[in-house]
Amino acid sequence: MTSSSTRRVAAIDCGTNSIRLLVADVSDDGTLTEVDRRTEVVRLGQGVDRTGELAPEALERTLTTAREYARAIRDLGAERVRFVATSATRDARNRDVFRDGVLDAVGVEPEVVSGDEEALLSFTGATSGTATDHPGPYLVVDLGGGSTELVLGTTTPDAALSLDVGSVRLTERHLRTDPPTDAEIAAARADVRAALDAAAAVVPLGKTATLVGLAGSITTVTAHALGLPSYRRERVHGATFAPGTVLAACDDLLHRTREQRLALGFMHPGRADVIGAGALVWSEVVARVRDDVAAAGGALAEVVTSESDILDGIALSIA
């Protein structure tokens, strides 16, 4: 039951690898109280990097989950719904089929947001949560399946860029062997480093005081660094490490086989085949930011993981 000073809203974030739902009560002062939060790995971006189109089976998986989310939204009595679609849908020629399917399933039209808008929503979500317990400026990194958003700021974004590197995209493009070969890893690293070179011309990475990581690849790396026997959101949220600890966890996940990753109690089965690429991207970001901060005369002391992310940003945007 909501009072006159709160509004119940529903946010859906449909990315390249997963589709997620947040139903929350948002008060007049911007305080967000979670009612329901769900994640399903549907791999909407399956093959998009190669074909330029959303695959029929990927669309069906995604729309099946969207229908389940629509039922939950109705049952929980959300007053407003915002459905945001990101990298895979931006890149797909047949995104109109996806749009029509979502409109039928959920009753709202999906917004295919730009990389800049995605970055802003991620920054808003992260800084509404744990980031403000640490010194700014914050570099918020939302590492998805098809793209990675970088946004630097303290109270509001000062600079942002979306990079076409992500866990699904790099797995399909380079990391085809189980475990990946040295040559595959080198090719993937070259892609990420080139993207970060371009990013550094727009986003001054060396100004970062606190590096904040969001989304499934980073939360999974965090669970590994914590040595969790099973995934525990309350332990992952706000976890803080020195850069070296993060890099070691990333390297270990990258070099494991899919079977070895699946044996880890915190690993989502739908993420086991792409977490190596996600860990590679995160390791490259952490190392680059650490080095750029050092070159600017500082020291990157903290890498923080936030479970408050683009979903929270979407919810706050519609309250």
Secondary structure, 3 states (H helix, E strand, C coil): CCCCCEEEEEEEEECCCEEEEEEEEEECCCCEEEEEEEEEECCCCCCHHHHCCCCHHHHHHHHHHHHHHHHHHHHHCCCEEEEEECHHHHHCCCHHHHHHHHHHHHCCCCEECCHHHHHHHHHHHHHCCHHHHCCCCEEEEEECCCCEEEEEECCCEEEEEEECCCHHHHHHHCCCCCCCCHHHHHHHHHHHHHHHHHHHCCCCHHHCCEEEEECHHHHHHHHHHHCCCCCCHHHHCCCEECHHHHHHHHHHHHHCCHHHHHCCCCCCHHHCCCHHHHHHHHHHHHHHHHHHHHHCCCCCCCEEECCCCHHHHHHHHHC
